[in-house]
């Protein structure tokens, strides 16, 4: 005996959440157990709502409740920013500078995980390049993200469309002394004239 | 715009869990969104099960699915270990040494939070002392836990029942250099002859 069955079961389900171990799951389970019934009902309703009503935008692959997402509906598709996942759009939208549209790949090319170019939404990207002036490749600055950006750039550049990659360098507030070599090397080689 | 409404709502519900901020809640929400439907259904079923079928043992106050918990059903009530919350029982049961029963107070005396002796299950403890040989006070070693233990000890000792308090001292694996004064002082005064 450790936890009674319903608690053990809830703890087991909660450990499926990212980075949630048994202790954290137990804290959450106790909180749910001790919370007012309305809170548990609202949580259940919110989970159901997300599972039933959120799907992918038929144009860009972002999360939406409709057929086409708010961004695709309201902005001009002259500049397309290519990202790995819908959550990257949330991060990029926070800076408020970008007025173009997005394209979600739904993953990156990764031979290690058996993800090839046909497993992500590259074909869908190529199919919507009519009238597009620039494609910004905003995949993560890691091995897979870099390889995916290079792969897509090689496909699109011959079409005469401007292809750019988000800049790499030292992050705001960082300390040169502790920066890793790869970042520092990139920051030096991408230096700009003042 | 930041998150679409169903996601924002689920994130809001998840931030009600202990120590879960918006970023963590967003990670959980995305995980739930991307998980198989069965996982979300099992999570919902587990939450419902806990809210509907878990209640307090009518004898000791522990969590149970029945009227009386497994421990009260199967063990002799000669030694009662008094704890603040049901989750303390889970911790104490892990050590497997204790063969007695428990009594959950459901809180501790705390004038700051307007919790008096009548707000916790002290009367219920006094009502089950018939034939009891020892009462172990296992409330937390903090101000409220200590005060509650002292209060209960004063009530029970006159009845001729042995009353003990769990030991305080340096925790396993700790370093004397960094121990707080109160712990160190307790470890010195409670030293045992070898």
HADDOCK unambig.tbl for C-alpha pairs under 7 A between the chains (distance, minus, plus):
assign (segid A and resid 2 and name CA) (segid B and resid 90 and name CA) 5.89 0.50 0.50
assign (segid A and resid 3 and name CA) (segid B and resid 90 and name CA) 6.87 0.50 0.50
assign (segid A and resid 4 and name CA) (segid B and resid 64 and name CA) 6.71 0.50 0.50
assign (segid A and resid 6 and name CA) (segid B and resid 46 and name CA) 6.70 0.50 0.50
assign (segid A and resid 6 and name CA) (segid B and resid 49 and name CA) 6.02 0.50 0.50
assign (segid A and resid 6 and name CA) (segid B and resid 50 and name CA) 5.31 0.50 0.50
assign (segid A and resid 7 and name CA) (segid B and resid 50 and name CA) 6.15 0.50 0.50
assign (segid A and resid 9 and name CA) (segid B and resid 46 and name CA) 6.18 0.50 0.50
assign (segid A and resid 10 and name CA) (segid B and resid 43 and name CA) 6.81 0.50 0.50
assign (segid A and resid 10 and name CA) (segid B and resid 46 and name CA) 4.88 0.50 0.50
assign (segid A and resid 10 and name CA) (segid B and resid 47 and name CA) 6.27 0.50 0.50
assign (segid A and resid 13 and name CA) (segid B and resid 43 and name CA) 5.55 0.50 0.50
assign (segid A and resid 17 and name CA) (segid B and resid 28 and name CA) 5.85 0.50 0.50
assign (segid A and resid 17 and name CA) (segid B and resid 31 and name CA) 6.42 0.50 0.50
assign (segid A and resid 18 and name CA) (segid B and resid 28 and name CA) 6.56 0.50 0.50
assign (segid A and resid 18 and name CA) (segid B and resid 31 and name CA) 6.98 0.50 0.50
assign (segid A and resid 28 and name CA) (segid B and resid 17 and name CA) 5.86 0.50 0.50
assign (segid A and resid 28 and name CA) (segid B and resid 18 and name CA) 6.57 0.50 0.50
assign (segid A and resid 31 and name CA) (segid B and resid 17 and name CA) 6.46 0.50 0.50
assign (segid A and resid 33 and name CA) (segid B and resid 50 and name CA) 6.36 0.50 0.50
assign (segid A and resid 33 and name CA) (segid B and resid 51 and name CA) 5.90 0.50 0.50
assign (segid A and resid 43 and name CA) (segid B and resid 10 and name CA) 6.83 0.50 0.50
assign (segid A and resid 43 and name CA) (segid B and resid 13 and name CA) 5.55 0.50 0.50
assign (segid A and resid 44 and name CA) (segid B and resid 44 and name CA) 5.84 0.50 0.50
assign (segid A and resid 46 and name CA) (segid B and resid 6 and name CA) 6.73 0.50 0.50
assign (segid A and resid 46 and name CA) (segid B and resid 9 and name CA) 6.19 0.50 0.50
assign (segid A and resid 46 and name CA) (segid B and resid 10 and name CA) 4.87 0.50 0.50
assign (segid A and resid 47 and name CA) (segid B and resid 10 and name CA) 6.27 0.50 0.50
assign (segid A and resid 49 and name CA) (segid B and resid 6 and name CA) 6.02 0.50 0.50
assign (segid A and resid 50 and name CA) (segid B and resid 6 and name CA) 5.30 0.50 0.50
assign (segid A and resid 50 and name CA) (segid B and resid 7 and name CA) 6.16 0.50 0.50
assign (segid A and resid 50 and name CA) (segid B and resid 33 and name CA) 6.36 0.50 0.50
assign (segid A and resid 51 and name CA) (segid B and resid 33 and name CA) 5.92 0.50 0.50
assign (segid A and resid 64 and name CA) (segid B and resid 4 and name CA) 6.73 0.50 0.50
assign (segid A and resid 90 and name CA) (segid B and resid 2 and name CA) 5.92 0.50 0.50
assign (segid A and resid 90 and name CA) (segid B and resid 3 and name CA) 6.90 0.50 0.50
